[in-house]
């Protein structure tokens, strides 16, 4: 897949620690949920007052301009559209909103009176439920638009879809095949657009993964993340993260299945992270903090499934490979997993597997992304 140009250009600030304990919310003292200590719900009252005072400054969907006019608000299309400080802020916010929701607090309603359209050219249980539930828990209303509701580029041009939906909604999320579709939605919408997945990248998933690493390891910086499998959209978003946060990223894939060369080069040129693309998974995983896997045949590639199973022989994440990684290694997978194909059942169910906390964190990371885009 050809690498796509970043939709937003920003100046990067020096790398900041992602293990910061500073609280995003004034008057609160929250720790990561793996042992969360919560203050009284009353301590969130100042937050609710602050949110209420900010609400009037959020971009209105009733704007009549056909040209994007979001001033300092950005779409969330690629992780490296943002600088390190902003990504850190979003991850901190995700940790704290997660803790707030886990406390049972339901009076924090920043999205009250707001609506979101969710465009699904590609169906997904996790993406739909995490976005819809998260937006609802923070007071908003999400509308599902499936493949039969919108056929962008076929029944209606993407630019027209964008200009219609932004008049009804405060924010748009789209999970599509072609990356150009998400770029066009963002270009023609004057409300924020969130990339829920394209064939090129999956930034919301990697933000959830970063949050999960912070909870279980303490930070992302300085870790070694080894992706074993196809150099697909997941790898591209790991490379986006490596462009703004310093860590060691290794993609172990068969020859001919490497990630996009321009995307790799861009991450290398950022000069923050060590990037390796190799063809030996056993060599790759040694000393890993995280071993990561994904399906070998993604949606739209199922006719290649048998061919890919043969091509990926030796790239299954099994107990022996995890043993090579070492005792500190966690296993992660974006799900759904084909147990017995790219990963064994034993690895998915092992104590070092954190795939289900990872799946939960989709909602919390996405909540934080939407809060950021809507000015909270």
Phi, psi and omega in degrees: 000139180286140179290141182259146179291145179297137182286329182233135179254128179227162175270127182280142173262166179302154182300135179243154180290134177270000180261016181302139180262004181296141185270134176288325183267125177298143176079010180238156175221095186243143173251169179302152189294340177287066183114045186290134171249120187248145173277175178297145176306335180297333182291349179270000184296321180295326176297314182296323178294320180294319179297319180299320182288337181276341192303325185290345183270354182286141181306131181271140177287355183272002180302144182261002181285136177272353180254139182303132180219059186265010181047244185273356177281139183243155167283161174250092185248321179219141181299321184277012165289341186250157176275172184300317183298322181290318177298319177299317180298317180296318180292321175299317180297320179299317179300318186281323176292325175299312180298322178298313180293322179294335180287347184093357179295127180233014180267353176278103188232060182296336182265011180302130180082005181251153179230153179227133170267134179246110182267122180239093167284330175248123179290153177195127176294308186296316183295316181294309186293320182292317178291313184294315180292316180300315180295322178294315182298335178260018169100356185264177179235124181251140180244130180270127176238104184276181181304328180279342180278320181227125174241079186298133180085351179245287180283329182210142180291146183302320181296328178286321175302314181299314185288337175280308185297326182290347175275341179260333193238161176268341182201151180233134171243139180222136175240107192227172176277292186285131179296329179300331178298318181290325177294319179292319176303314181293321182294326186256356177263140174256018166239161183300144176241131179251131177279106178274353174150140167225176176294342181269321184205172182213070188294326180296322179297317182290329174295320175296322179294319178297318177300318180295321177296319178299318180294322188260331182252330180112338181190170172260321182305135175080359180273168174244117179250124181244116177264127181244116179144214184283137178282068191258202182299330177296316179297319179300321179285328171299320178293326175299314179297321180293345177279345181237342179234131182279116172204174182262115180245128179236129172250115177257111184218157176295155176300135182095353181239026180288158177292169180303129185296322179293323178293320177296314181299319180297319178294320179294319182291338175297332172075016182261320190243155171274124184243130176227134173240111185228171185245012182237102182296328181294319176292321186296319191280348183301124179078015183287144169273328179223131168251125190239140179222163177211167179300150179279332178239108182281174177302130184095356180239012187296336177288348178260004190304313183293318177300317182291325178301321178288318182294331184261014176302131183094355181251012175287136174275107179239182183299324180295320179292320178295326177295322176297326181296327179112167187290341182271354188285136171259153173255134178230150180207136183285346179063151002286149180258142170264091183299135183090356178250273181280343180211147178277157176301322181298323179289317180300323184266002184287158178300332180277358178278128179238033185291331183275321167302323177300315179296318178300322185290349172304313182298315185289320177296317180292323175303315182294321177299314181292322176300317179297313183295327182269007170088017181263000000 
